[in-house]
Amino acid sequence: MTTAITNLLARKEKLLKQLEEAEDADQRSYIQRQLEQVDTALEFLGVPEQTSE
């Protein structure tokens, strides 16, 4: 796994944790947009989508 993919996956994990803890709707919206960007980058790099369950 490349460093870029590793960093993106770590960023996604951190954002998911922040999303769980976010209380403000604007903050959740901001985090969700960032997650979409990370997912797009991972898709571009050919990483299959992972489920967190």
VMD Tcl script that builds the backbone (N, CA, C; Angstrom):
set m [mol new atoms 159]
animate dup $m
set s [atomselect $m all]
$s set {name element resname resid chain x y z} {
  {N N MET 1 A 0.847 -1.173 0.000}
  {CA C MET 1 A 0.000 0.000 0.000}
  {C C MET 1 A 0.894 1.239 0.000}
  {N N THR 2 A 0.529 2.189 -0.819}
  {CA C THR 2 A 1.353 3.385 -0.912}
  {C C THR 2 A 1.118 4.308 0.281}
  {N N THR 3 A 2.041 5.225 0.462}
  {CA C THR 3 A 1.931 6.187 1.543}
  {C C THR 3 A 0.681 7.049 1.389}
  {N N ALA 4 A 0.364 7.430 0.164}
  {CA C ALA 4 A -0.820 8.267 -0.070}
  {C C ALA 4 A -2.088 7.539 0.370}
  {N N ILE 5 A -2.198 6.266 0.025}
  {CA C ILE 5 A -3.379 5.497 0.409}
  {C C ILE 5 A -3.429 5.323 1.920}
  {N N THR 6 A -2.307 5.030 2.515}
  {CA C THR 6 A -2.238 4.872 3.966}
  {C C THR 6 A -2.677 6.154 4.665}
  {N N ASN 7 A -2.191 7.288 4.183}
  {CA C ASN 7 A -2.555 8.572 4.779}
  {C C ASN 7 A -4.035 8.880 4.605}
  {N N LEU 8 A -4.572 8.565 3.425}
  {CA C LEU 8 A -5.996 8.807 3.179}
  {C C LEU 8 A -6.868 7.935 4.084}
  {N N LEU 9 A -6.492 6.683 4.245}
  {CA C LEU 9 A -7.262 5.796 5.118}
  {C C LEU 9 A -7.198 6.251 6.576}
  {N N ALA 10 A -6.043 6.732 7.004}
  {CA C ALA 10 A -5.908 7.256 8.366}
  {C C ALA 10 A -6.752 8.515 8.539}
  {N N ARG 11 A -6.750 9.361 7.523}
  {CA C ARG 11 A -7.569 10.582 7.552}
  {C C ARG 11 A -9.054 10.232 7.618}
  {N N LYS 12 A -9.456 9.227 6.858}
  {CA C LYS 12 A -10.860 8.810 6.848}
  {C C LYS 12 A -11.265 8.301 8.231}
  {N N GLU 13 A -10.420 7.501 8.828}
  {CA C GLU 13 A -10.705 6.968 10.169}
  {C C GLU 13 A -10.858 8.107 11.181}
  {N N LYS 14 A -9.967 9.078 11.104}
  {CA C LYS 14 A -10.020 10.224 12.015}
  {C C LYS 14 A -11.303 11.033 11.799}
  {N N LEU 15 A -11.674 11.245 10.539}
  {CA C LEU 15 A -12.896 11.997 10.239}
  {C C LEU 15 A -14.140 11.259 10.718}
  {N N LEU 16 A -14.170 9.947 10.552}
  {CA C LEU 16 A -15.311 9.168 11.020}
  {C C LEU 16 A -15.472 9.285 12.534}
  {N N LYS 17 A -14.362 9.275 13.253}
  {CA C LYS 17 A -14.410 9.442 14.705}
  {C C LYS 17 A -14.910 10.840 15.065}
  {N N GLN 18 A -14.424 11.859 14.346}
  {CA C GLN 18 A -14.873 13.225 14.596}
  {C C GLN 18 A -16.360 13.366 14.302}
  {N N LEU 19 A -16.831 12.685 13.264}
  {CA C LEU 19 A -18.240 12.748 12.897}
  {C C LEU 19 A -19.114 12.175 14.004}
  {N N GLU 20 A -18.673 11.087 14.623}
  {CA C GLU 20 A -19.417 10.492 15.731}
  {C C GLU 20 A -19.519 11.439 16.921}
  {N N GLU 21 A -18.478 12.240 17.132}
  {CA C GLU 21 A -18.415 13.118 18.295}
  {C C GLU 21 A -18.972 14.511 18.031}
  {N N ALA 22 A -19.208 14.847 16.782}
  {CA C ALA 22 A -19.667 16.197 16.426}
  {C C ALA 22 A -21.102 16.402 16.899}
  {N N GLU 23 A -21.324 17.556 17.517}
  {CA C GLU 23 A -22.654 17.885 18.012}
  {C C GLU 23 A -23.343 18.923 17.126}
  {N N ASP 24 A -22.585 19.750 16.485}
  {CA C ASP 24 A -23.113 20.835 15.666}
  {C C ASP 24 A -23.387 20.360 14.242}
  {N N ALA 25 A -24.542 20.725 13.692}
  {CA C ALA 25 A -24.925 20.300 12.339}
  {C C ALA 25 A -23.957 20.831 11.290}
  {N N ASP 26 A -23.500 22.061 11.449}
  {CA C ASP 26 A -22.539 22.630 10.498}
  {C C ASP 26 A -21.219 21.871 10.538}
  {N N GLN 27 A -20.801 21.498 11.723}
  {CA C GLN 27 A -19.552 20.748 11.875}
  {C C GLN 27 A -19.686 19.372 11.217}
  {N N ARG 28 A -20.821 18.696 11.418}
  {CA C ARG 28 A -21.042 17.392 10.793}
  {C C ARG 28 A -21.046 17.514 9.274}
  {N N SER 29 A -21.669 18.570 8.763}
  {CA C SER 29 A -21.716 18.796 7.320}
  {C C SER 29 A -20.310 18.990 6.760}
  {N N TYR 30 A -19.498 19.765 7.450}
  {CA C TYR 30 A -18.120 20.012 7.029}
  {C C TYR 30 A -17.315 18.705 7.002}
  {N N ILE 31 A -17.481 17.898 8.038}
  {CA C ILE 31 A -16.767 16.626 8.118}
  {C C ILE 31 A -17.228 15.685 7.011}
  {N N GLN 32 A -18.523 15.657 6.727}
  {CA C GLN 32 A -19.047 14.804 5.668}
  {C C GLN 32 A -18.492 15.207 4.303}
  {N N ARG 33 A -18.341 16.507 4.067}
  {CA C ARG 33 A -17.743 16.957 2.802}
  {C C ARG 33 A -16.299 16.490 2.699}
  {N N GLN 34 A -15.582 16.563 3.794}
  {CA C GLN 34 A -14.194 16.095 3.784}
  {C C GLN 34 A -14.130 14.591 3.532}
  {N N LEU 35 A -15.056 13.847 4.123}
  {CA C LEU 35 A -15.107 12.403 3.897}
  {C C LEU 35 A -15.379 12.084 2.427}
  {N N GLU 36 A -16.237 12.847 1.798}
  {CA C GLU 36 A -16.519 12.652 0.379}
  {C C GLU 36 A -15.259 12.880 -0.458}
  {N N GLN 37 A -14.473 13.877 -0.089}
  {CA C GLN 37 A -13.240 14.155 -0.819}
  {C C GLN 37 A -12.244 13.012 -0.649}
  {N N VAL 38 A -12.133 12.498 0.563}
  {CA C VAL 38 A -11.226 11.379 0.825}
  {C C VAL 38 A -11.685 10.150 0.041}
  {N N ASP 39 A -12.993 9.878 0.066}
  {CA C ASP 39 A -13.524 8.733 -0.673}
  {C C ASP 39 A -13.269 8.871 -2.176}
  {N N THR 40 A -13.420 10.071 -2.696}
  {CA C THR 40 A -13.160 10.312 -4.118}
  {C C THR 40 A -11.696 10.042 -4.437}
  {N N ALA 41 A -10.804 10.504 -3.583}
  {CA C ALA 41 A -9.374 10.280 -3.805}
  {C C ALA 41 A -9.047 8.787 -3.746}
  {N N LEU 42 A -9.631 8.088 -2.795}
  {CA C LEU 42 A -9.394 6.647 -2.685}
  {C C LEU 42 A -9.927 5.911 -3.911}
  {N N GLU 43 A -11.093 6.318 -4.380}
  {CA C GLU 43 A -11.672 5.709 -5.580}
  {C C GLU 43 A -10.760 5.947 -6.792}
  {N N PHE 44 A -10.252 7.159 -6.906}
  {CA C PHE 44 A -9.344 7.503 -8.002}
  {C C PHE 44 A -8.089 6.626 -7.969}
  {N N LEU 45 A -7.617 6.322 -6.765}
  {CA C LEU 45 A -6.421 5.501 -6.610}
  {C C LEU 45 A -6.709 4.009 -6.724}
  {N N GLY 46 A -7.992 3.666 -6.897}
  {CA C GLY 46 A -8.357 2.277 -7.114}
  {C C GLY 46 A -8.515 1.457 -5.848}
  {N N VAL 47 A -8.768 2.118 -4.735}
  {CA C VAL 47 A -8.955 1.411 -3.477}
  {C C VAL 47 A -10.441 1.053 -3.345}
  {N N PRO 48 A -10.757 -0.218 -3.152}
  {CA C PRO 48 A -12.167 -0.589 -3.005}
  {C C PRO 48 A -12.759 0.018 -1.737}
  {N N GLU 49 A -14.045 0.373 -1.812}
  {CA C GLU 49 A -14.717 0.988 -0.670}
  {C C GLU 49 A -14.778 0.000 0.478}
  {N N GLN 50 A -14.467 0.497 1.666}
  {CA C GLN 50 A -14.486 -0.352 2.855}
  {C C GLN 50 A -15.690 0.007 3.700}
  {N N THR 51 A -16.284 -1.000 4.311}
  {CA C THR 51 A -17.369 -0.734 5.246}
  {C C THR 51 A -16.791 -0.740 6.640}
  {N N SER 52 A -17.373 0.053 7.510}
  {CA C SER 52 A -16.858 0.152 8.881}
  {C C SER 52 A -17.592 -0.788 9.824}
  {N N GLU 53 A -18.413 -1.686 9.303}
  {CA C GLU 53 A -19.147 -2.624 10.163}
  {C C GLU 53 A -18.545 -3.992 10.088}
}
mol reanalyze $m
mol bondsrecalc $m
mol representation Tube
mol addrep $m
